[in-house]
Amino acid sequence: MSNGTLYLIPTPIGNLEDITFRAVRLLQEADLILAEDTRTSAPLLKHFGIDKRVFSHHQHNEHKASSEIIKFLKGGQNVALISDAGTPGISDPGFYLVREALKEEIQVYCLPGATAFVPALVQSGLPTDQFVFEGFLPPKKGRQTKLQLLAHEERTIVLYESPHRLLKTLAEFIEVFGANRQASVSREISKLYEETVRGSLKEIKSHFEDHVLKGEFVICLAGAEKVKRKQKYKQENETEND
């Protein structure tokens, strides 16, 4: 008997229309669906008329559950992995299962689809030819060390942040990167109240101090070298004008 296939299937981060036809078909055809939170996934699956066995697969049981899932796959069953929203494995469970499946020479396919940081980056107005995705910064241990390393990063920096930490994070960024570092903050991407605020870190922090902080946030920061070039260009123009 040949092995089954593991499919990593992106699910909408907001608008349900953002799921692909192929994603719906594979969810319908899968022998087993793994969901980060079955309660969160239930409305999505019901909306698309998908009635399958659904098991929890989250960060707290990922290592323990993976061995059982590998048995399903080696038994010839196809498994679909979804997260609460977006692409599995991107700041969500998935990496460990993928690695274990590949060790067993099981086919793994990740479908293209919804993820928050790509639209946030593209619409930020910052350079997209080179960027570094950092996900969530360490909440405590190693946080300052990471920030000091990023202070010298020349590529556009992309991070995720939660609403209750946003203002504190922006304050830290101002201290490390400077108040005038250009940035973009997007929230509620693909949802009704989607918003992107662009400008200096100081301007963006001021904006969110006066607004309700709700939703998931994506922060895009101009790289250090881009800042230096802009400052040098400004200084040269000022000299010429004098």
Rosetta silent file (secondary structure, phi, psi, omega in degrees, C-alpha in Angstrom):
SEQUENCE: MSNGTLYLIPTPIGNLEDITFRAVRLLQEADLILAEDTRTSAPLLKHFGIDKRVFSHHQHNEHKASSEIIKFLKGGQNVALISDAGTPGISDPGFYLVREALKEEIQVYCLPGATAFVPALVQSGLPTDQFVFEGFLPPKKGRQTKLQLLAHEERTIVLYESPHRLLKTLAEFIEVFGANRQASVSREISKLYEETVRGSLKEIKSHFEDHVLKGEFVICLAGAEKVKRKQKYKQENETEND
SCORE:     score description
SCORE:     0.000 S_00000001
   1 L     0.000  132.705  179.852    0.000    0.000    0.000 S_00000001
   2 L   -81.113  155.760  178.889    1.353    3.420   -0.951 S_00000001
   3 L   -67.013  156.249  171.437    1.532    6.285    1.505 S_00000001
   4 L   -81.012 -171.709 -178.420   -1.097    8.976    1.661 S_00000001
   5 E  -123.785  140.215  175.268   -0.351   12.668    1.151 S_00000001
   6 E   -98.025  121.165  178.023   -0.163   15.503    3.656 S_00000001
   7 E  -109.918  126.940  172.137   -1.746   18.725    2.391 S_00000001
   8 E   -97.894  117.158 -169.145   -1.193   22.052    4.146 S_00000001
   9 L  -117.826  114.972  176.617   -4.198   24.147    3.220 S_00000001
  10 L   -66.497  140.003  176.354   -4.419   27.914    3.808 S_00000001
  11 E  -118.271  158.044 -175.065   -7.761   29.137    5.109 S_00000001
  12 L   -57.055  141.522  175.818   -9.181   32.681    4.932 S_00000001
  13 L   -92.700   -3.879  178.626   -7.825   35.235    7.389 S_00000001
  14 L  -163.883  -87.848 -179.003  -11.027   37.245    7.019 S_00000001
  15 L   -66.839  124.017 -177.823  -13.188   37.165    3.924 S_00000001
  16 H   -63.907  -18.752  178.944  -14.380   33.607    3.244 S_00000001
  17 H   -71.668   -9.125 -177.527  -14.067   34.245   -0.503 S_00000001
  18 H   -79.494   -1.551  176.235  -10.287   34.173   -0.108 S_00000001
  19 L   -83.409  149.187 -177.030  -10.185   30.368   -0.078 S_00000001
  20 L   -90.903  158.686  176.961   -9.302   28.668   -3.381 S_00000001
  21 H   -59.292  -40.025 -178.785  -11.414   26.163   -5.313 S_00000001
  22 H   -64.994  -39.175  179.297   -8.590   23.648   -4.975 S_00000001
  23 H   -62.015  -44.573  178.999   -8.459   24.098   -1.208 S_00000001
  24 H   -62.651  -43.628 -179.083  -12.179   23.387   -0.875 S_00000001
  25 H   -61.847  -45.487 -178.233  -11.910   20.315   -3.121 S_00000001
  26 H   -67.975  -33.238  175.212   -8.993   18.835   -1.182 S_00000001
  27 H   -66.773  -36.640  177.520  -10.754   19.420    2.133 S_00000001
  28 H   -68.793  -33.075 -175.678  -13.776   17.616    0.732 S_00000001
  29 H   -89.528  -17.204 -175.369  -11.641   14.722   -0.498 S_00000001
  30 L   -62.210  146.265  175.494   -9.367   14.353    2.545 S_00000001
  31 L   -78.840  -26.309 -176.773   -9.734   11.281    4.719 S_00000001
  32 E  -150.778  138.202  176.524   -8.873   13.313    7.792 S_00000001
  33 E  -115.192  131.064  175.239   -8.697   17.035    8.611 S_00000001
  34 E  -104.687  129.236 -177.543   -6.398   18.417   11.303 S_00000001
  35 E  -127.818  141.490  178.799   -7.415   21.775   12.750 S_00000001
  36 L   -59.463  -43.026  175.827   -5.648   24.090   15.177 S_00000001
  37 L  -141.304  112.608 -175.782   -8.972   24.638   16.957 S_00000001
  38 H   -62.147  -29.519  179.181  -11.939   22.509   15.873 S_00000001
  39 H   -69.393  -35.377  178.612  -14.379   25.102   17.241 S_00000001
  40 H   -73.847  -38.084 -176.167  -12.863   27.814   15.049 S_00000001
  41 H   -77.896  -24.595 -175.667  -12.735   25.601   11.961 S_00000001
  42 H   -54.994  -47.935  179.824  -16.277   24.204   12.306 S_00000001
  43 H   -62.425  -37.116  179.057  -18.089   27.286   10.861 S_00000001
  44 H   -64.022  -49.309 -178.702  -15.665   27.420    7.900 S_00000001
  45 H   -64.476  -38.575  178.034  -16.114   23.739    7.059 S_00000001
  46 H   -64.671  -39.274 -179.324  -19.888   23.989    7.476 S_00000001
  47 H   -59.028  -36.787 -178.238  -19.990   27.026    5.171 S_00000001
  48 L   -99.269   13.084  175.476  -18.404   25.003    2.361 S_00000001
  49 L    65.550   35.062 -178.057  -20.408   21.867    3.073 S_00000001
  50 L  -100.828  115.824 -178.525  -17.422   19.842    4.271 S_00000001
  51 L  -120.118   92.011 -176.018  -18.362   16.981    6.593 S_00000001
  52 L  -134.634  166.694  171.752  -15.218   15.099    7.577 S_00000001
  53 L   -67.020  129.198 -179.702  -13.461   13.761   10.636 S_00000001
  54 E  -125.709  127.154  178.950  -11.688   16.683   12.282 S_00000001
  55 E  -120.844  151.093  179.117   -9.030   16.311   14.967 S_00000001
  56 E   -73.931  137.800  175.188   -7.171   18.948   16.988 S_00000001
  57 L  -145.356   95.588 -175.413   -3.577   19.641   16.051 S_00000001
  58 L  -130.559 -179.208 -172.682   -2.123   22.566   17.972 S_00000001
  59 L   -63.667  -21.896 -176.773    1.144   23.652   19.581 S_00000001
  60 L   -87.141  -20.325 -179.755    0.407   21.788   22.814 S_00000001
  61 L  -122.822    7.514 -172.584   -0.209   18.355   21.262 S_00000001
  62 H   -58.530  -45.750 -177.000    1.744   18.633   17.998 S_00000001
  63 H   -67.507  -43.836 -177.928    4.635   16.372   19.015 S_00000001
  64 H   -68.736  -41.936 -175.422    2.451   13.705   20.597 S_00000001
  65 H   -74.408  -26.036 -173.787   -0.191   13.689   17.837 S_00000001
  66 H   -60.411  -36.658 -179.228    2.265   13.627   14.937 S_00000001
  67 H   -64.145  -37.854  177.735    3.215    9.974   15.431 S_00000001
  68 H   -69.350  -38.101  179.869   -0.440    8.925   15.133 S_00000001
  69 H   -65.618  -39.218  177.663   -0.921   11.129   12.073 S_00000001
  70 H   -60.150  -36.924  177.732    2.117    9.542   10.419 S_00000001
  71 H   -63.455  -41.312  176.333    0.436    6.153   10.932 S_00000001
  72 H   -59.125  -47.165 -177.289   -2.665    7.424    9.114 S_00000001
  73 H   -65.230  -42.040  179.522   -0.513    8.677    6.249 S_00000001
  74 H   -70.722  -17.385  175.443    1.504    5.479    6.012 S_00000001
  75 L   -85.681    5.371  175.828   -1.781    3.623    5.924 S_00000001
  76 L    93.207    6.341 -179.009   -2.611    5.351    2.640 S_00000001
  77 L   -92.120  142.284  177.761   -4.934    8.050    3.985 S_00000001
  78 L   -89.751  133.665 -176.143   -4.723   11.666    2.820 S_00000001
  79 E  -120.547  134.210  176.764   -4.545   14.266    5.584 S_00000001
  80 E  -111.805  128.447  178.777   -5.335   17.979    5.331 S_00000001
  81 E  -108.477  126.359  175.575   -3.865   20.384    7.894 S_00000001
  82 E  -127.830  154.553  174.294   -5.467   23.775    8.501 S_00000001
  83 L  -106.750 -178.109  179.086   -4.839   26.482   11.100 S_00000001
  84 L   -60.106  -35.619  178.578   -7.348   28.916   12.594 S_00000001
  85 L  -167.032  141.475  178.305   -6.567   31.298    9.734 S_00000001
  86 E    91.273 -158.909 -174.942   -3.862   31.658    7.112 S_00000001
  87 L   -95.232  124.496  177.789   -1.174   29.204    6.065 S_00000001
  88 L   -56.409  140.737  179.347   -0.222   26.366    8.443 S_00000001
  89 L    94.351  -17.351  177.198    3.388   26.586    9.605 S_00000001
  90 L   -98.320   96.730 -174.213    3.574   30.388    9.397 S_00000001
  91 L    56.760   26.422  178.818    3.468   31.376   13.093 S_00000001
  92 L  -144.047  162.707  177.393    1.106   28.398   13.462 S_00000001
  93 L   -58.101  151.331  177.534    1.548   24.637   14.039 S_00000001
  94 L   151.583  -37.234 -175.145    2.738   22.595   11.073 S_00000001
  95 H   -58.059  -48.765 -174.914    6.515   22.569   10.897 S_00000001
  96 H   -62.139  -44.058 -179.582    7.050   19.547   13.134 S_00000001
  97 H   -63.907  -41.913  177.982    4.478   17.398   11.316 S_00000001
  98 H   -59.406  -46.818 -179.018    5.942   18.339    7.922 S_00000001
  99 H   -61.174  -43.536 -179.385    9.427   17.403    9.078 S_00000001
 100 H   -67.658  -36.951  178.496    8.285   14.045   10.461 S_00000001
 101 H   -65.124  -42.512  179.929    6.315   13.263    7.303 S_00000001
 102 H   -65.306  -34.834  176.588    9.314   14.002    5.100 S_00000001
 103 H   -59.776  -33.453 -179.266   11.477   11.732    7.249 S_00000001
 104 L   -91.541   11.768  178.900    9.051    8.928    6.378 S_00000001
 105 L    58.615   38.259  176.222    9.198    9.850    2.671 S_00000001
 106 L   -93.397  136.404  179.552    5.557   10.959    2.690 S_00000001
 107 E   -66.015  133.474  178.074    4.521   13.465    0.027 S_00000001
 108 E  -126.422  128.896  176.887    3.856   16.941    1.409 S_00000001
 109 E  -129.012  132.730  173.517    2.156   19.719   -0.531 S_00000001
 110 E  -110.070  121.263  179.872    1.423   23.244    0.663 S_00000001
 111 L   -76.164  147.602  172.133   -1.219   25.064   -1.353 S_00000001
 112 L   -72.650  148.780 -179.926   -0.755   28.754   -2.148 S_00000001
 113 L   169.189 -157.288 -170.606   -3.252   30.951   -0.390 S_00000001
 114 L   -61.963  134.690  169.315   -4.104   33.336    2.398 S_00000001
 115 L  -158.398  145.554 -170.603   -1.446   34.683    4.738 S_00000001
 116 L   -74.445  -36.986 -168.547   -1.373   38.039    6.512 S_00000001
 117 H   -74.459  -26.644 -178.363    2.168   39.263    5.986 S_00000001
 118 H   -66.375  -53.939  177.688    2.260   39.174    2.164 S_00000001
 119 H   -62.016  -35.625  178.854   -0.583   41.667    1.508 S_00000001
 120 H   -61.830  -43.071  179.379    0.641   43.826    4.405 S_00000001
 121 H   -66.070  -48.001 -175.591    4.128   43.987    2.883 S_00000001
 122 H   -62.501  -38.731 -177.673    2.955   44.602   -0.670 S_00000001
 123 L   -91.273    4.144 -178.789    0.634   47.454    0.320 S_00000001
 124 L   -72.151  -27.982 -174.528    3.102   48.981    2.811 S_00000001
 125 L    87.048   -0.837  177.639    4.898   51.036    0.168 S_00000001
 126 L   -92.009  159.988 -178.886    8.244   49.744    1.470 S_00000001
 127 L   -55.307  133.396 -178.963   10.723   47.791   -0.705 S_00000001
 128 L  -112.906   -0.806 -178.001    9.540   44.248   -1.401 S_00000001
 129 L   -70.143  -28.650  175.406   12.499   42.973   -3.431 S_00000001
 130 L  -143.076  129.590  178.171   14.223   41.849   -0.233 S_00000001
 131 E  -152.241  162.461  177.500   12.620   41.378    3.164 S_00000001
 132 E  -126.180  129.388 -179.979   12.953   39.345    6.362 S_00000001
 133 E   -99.832  120.524 -176.468    9.959   37.840    8.139 S_00000001
 134 E  -104.748   -6.946 -177.844   10.408   37.643   11.909 S_00000001
 135 E    62.738 -139.795  176.362    6.930   36.511   12.988 S_00000001
 136 E   -87.289  134.277  174.712    6.306   37.348   16.652 S_00000001
 137 L   -69.226  154.170  175.030    9.226   38.779   18.613 S_00000001
 138 L   -57.736  133.198 -177.833   10.200   36.983   21.838 S_00000001
 139 L   -66.581  -33.255 -177.763    7.908   38.380   24.571 S_00000001
 140 L  -137.220  -82.634 -175.346   10.681   38.595   27.186 S_00000001
 141 L   -61.655  124.929  178.146   13.893   36.564   27.049 S_00000001
 142 L    85.604   -1.687 -176.199   16.009   37.505   24.055 S_00000001
 143 H   -65.367  -49.665 -178.573   13.735   40.353   22.965 S_00000001
 144 H   -65.646  -36.436  177.261   16.259   43.177   23.367 S_00000001
 145 H   -63.132  -42.849  178.468   18.999   41.123   21.734 S_00000001
 146 H   -63.190  -42.641 -179.962   16.742   40.478   18.753 S_00000001
 147 H   -63.283  -40.386  179.352   15.848   44.168   18.457 S_00000001
 148 H   -65.537  -35.395  176.145   19.507   45.188   18.501 S_00000001
 149 H   -67.276  -42.128 -178.559   20.241   42.724   15.702 S_00000001
 150 H   -69.045  -22.074  179.745   17.316   44.026   13.655 S_00000001
 151 L   -60.648  -24.752 -179.392   18.552   47.605   14.095 S_00000001
 152 L  -103.803    3.923 -179.902   21.259   46.801   11.513 S_00000001
 153 L   -71.476  125.991 -176.476   18.998   44.813    9.152 S_00000001
 154 L   -89.725  -16.545  178.540   19.050   46.400    5.677 S_00000001
 155 L   -85.458  161.370  173.265   16.053   44.519    4.291 S_00000001
 156 E   -60.819  135.087 -177.013   12.447   45.433    4.991 S_00000001
 157 E  -104.866  130.243 -179.324   11.449   43.824    8.303 S_00000001
 158 E  -120.846  128.943 -177.808    8.034   42.177    8.686 S_00000001
 159 E  -137.884  158.838  171.015    6.617   41.179   12.079 S_00000001
 160 E  -103.164  150.552  174.567    3.371   40.113   13.705 S_00000001
 161 E  -150.131  149.946  179.265    2.049   41.712   16.878 S_00000001
 162 L   -89.558  157.870 -176.776   -0.987   41.321   19.133 S_00000001
 163 H   -62.254  -36.031 -176.379   -3.262   44.270   19.987 S_00000001
 164 H   -75.821  -10.293  178.935   -2.391   44.341   23.699 S_00000001
 165 H  -111.178   -4.915 -170.869    1.352   44.650   22.955 S_00000001
 166 H   -57.355  -52.741 -175.690    1.259   46.977   19.940 S_00000001
 167 H   -63.375  -39.249  177.697    1.868   50.326   21.665 S_00000001
 168 H   -63.923  -41.501  179.495    4.633   48.905   23.846 S_00000001
 169 H   -64.968  -43.728  178.431    6.292   47.379   20.783 S_00000001
 170 H   -62.617  -37.078  177.614    6.080   50.642   18.821 S_00000001
 171 H   -64.679  -40.935  177.287    7.632   52.480   21.775 S_00000001
 172 H   -64.801  -40.356  179.557   10.500   49.970   21.811 S_00000001
 173 H   -62.231  -41.605  178.957   10.930   50.368   18.050 S_00000001
 174 H   -60.809  -40.820 -179.490   11.182   54.151   18.423 S_00000001
 175 H   -67.343  -39.529 -175.103   13.895   53.697   21.046 S_00000001
 176 H   -88.125  -44.762 -173.735   15.891   51.186   18.970 S_00000001
 177 H   -96.792  -16.846 -178.178   15.226   52.231   15.357 S_00000001
 178 L   100.253  144.632 -175.474   14.514   55.937   15.837 S_00000001
 179 L   -64.223  -25.194 -175.612   11.258   57.885   15.760 S_00000001
 180 L   -93.302    0.788  178.090   11.634   58.747   12.068 S_00000001
 181 L   -59.928  128.678 -179.902   12.067   55.168   10.791 S_00000001
 182 E   -74.050  142.390 -176.176    9.434   54.655    8.094 S_00000001
 183 E  -155.118  175.259  176.702    6.969   51.882    8.707 S_00000001
 184 E  -146.053  136.252  177.029    3.536   50.503    7.961 S_00000001
 185 E  -125.823  122.217  178.925    1.068   48.822   10.303 S_00000001
 186 E  -113.802  144.378  176.252   -1.840   46.790    8.939 S_00000001
 187 E  -139.185  157.501  176.193   -4.660   45.245   10.923 S_00000001
 188 L    53.303   39.872 -178.302   -7.761   43.166   10.215 S_00000001
 189 L   -58.314  132.500  179.019   -6.496   42.272    6.728 S_00000001
 190 L    72.697    9.637  179.045   -9.296   40.987    4.487 S_00000001
 191 L  -110.645  176.551 -173.954  -11.905   41.870    7.120 S_00000001
 192 L   -59.092  -41.531 -175.901  -14.571   44.571    7.309 S_00000001
 193 L  -103.535   36.915  178.429  -12.471   47.073    9.270 S_00000001
 194 L   -57.271  138.582 -177.574   -9.180   46.532    7.443 S_00000001
 195 E  -149.348  139.363  172.622   -6.760   49.408    7.991 S_00000001
 196 E  -129.503  126.862  179.885   -3.186   50.263    7.016 S_00000001
 197 E  -114.862  125.810 -177.537   -1.359   53.190    8.599 S_00000001
 198 E  -118.965  151.739  178.202    1.877   54.395    6.987 S_00000001
 199 E   146.628 -159.237  177.046    4.445   56.949    8.111 S_00000001
 200 E   -77.386  161.139  177.421    7.172   57.330   10.715 S_00000001
 201 H   -58.306  -37.491  179.258    7.107   55.167   13.828 S_00000001
 202 H   -63.861  -44.168  179.986    6.261   58.266   15.844 S_00000001
 203 H   -65.509  -41.655 -178.639    3.300   59.101   13.602 S_00000001
 204 H   -66.931  -43.338  178.296    1.995   55.544   13.626 S_00000001
 205 H   -60.838  -42.037  178.789    2.235   55.241   17.411 S_00000001
 206 H   -60.606  -40.407  179.528    0.386   58.537   17.784 S_00000001
 207 H   -61.411  -49.382 -174.540   -2.385   57.261   15.515 S_00000001
 208 H   -76.211  -15.936  173.740   -2.958   54.048   17.451 S_00000001
 209 H   -67.450  -23.524 -177.316   -2.861   55.838   20.812 S_00000001
 210 L  -104.561   10.331 -177.700   -6.127   57.478   19.757 S_00000001
 211 L  -131.286  155.822  176.425   -7.833   54.377   18.333 S_00000001
 212 L   -69.039  129.782 -179.301   -9.257   51.125   19.650 S_00000001
 213 L   -92.216  108.461 -177.513   -6.681   48.362   19.260 S_00000001
 214 L  -143.368  141.186  176.414   -8.439   45.338   17.819 S_00000001
 215 L   100.446 -178.868  176.934   -7.430   42.512   15.502 S_00000001
 216 L   -91.971  139.970 -175.501   -4.132   41.004   14.418 S_00000001
 217 E  -113.719  141.472  172.306   -1.379   43.442   13.431 S_00000001
 218 E  -119.767  123.841  179.937    1.382   43.207   10.828 S_00000001
 219 E  -107.343  129.276  174.825    4.257   45.677   11.177 S_00000001
 220 E  -116.951  127.412 -177.917    6.565   46.445    8.241 S_00000001
 221 E  -117.170  136.991  174.652    9.739   48.432    8.935 S_00000001
 222 L   -63.289  141.834  178.531   12.078   50.067    6.433 S_00000001
 223 L   -69.062  157.890 -176.262   15.519   48.475    6.468 S_00000001
 224 H   -59.796  -43.834 -178.034   18.455   50.327    8.021 S_00000001
 225 H   -64.978  -37.329  178.348   20.293   50.844    4.733 S_00000001
 226 H   -62.439  -37.417  178.438   17.176   52.270    3.107 S_00000001
 227 H   -66.060  -44.749 -179.379   16.965   54.801    5.931 S_00000001
 228 H   -61.194  -43.894  179.735   20.640   55.791    5.500 S_00000001
 229 H   -61.959  -41.921 -179.664   20.227   56.298    1.748 S_00000001
 230 H   -64.863  -41.417  179.429   17.143   58.448    2.264 S_00000001
 231 H   -66.570  -39.702  179.191   18.951   60.581    4.871 S_00000001
 232 H   -64.618  -42.532  179.025   22.000   60.947    2.619 S_00000001
 233 H   -61.755  -41.037 -179.736   19.792   61.988   -0.335 S_00000001
 234 H   -65.074  -43.034 -179.398   18.032   64.552    1.862 S_00000001
 235 H   -64.454  -41.185  179.616   21.359   65.973    3.114 S_00000001
 236 H   -63.570  -41.432  179.720   22.749   66.254   -0.443 S_00000001
 237 H   -66.449  -39.078  179.421   19.643   68.089   -1.632 S_00000001
 238 H   -64.921  -37.818  178.699   19.804   70.481    1.312 S_00000001
 239 H   -65.755  -42.569  179.735   23.472   71.204    0.505 S_00000001
 240 H   -64.714  -38.554 -178.558   22.677   71.866   -3.172 S_00000001
 241 H   -69.736  -28.561  178.744   19.808   74.178   -2.228 S_00000001
 242 L   -70.517    0.000    0.000   22.106   76.186    0.070 S_00000001
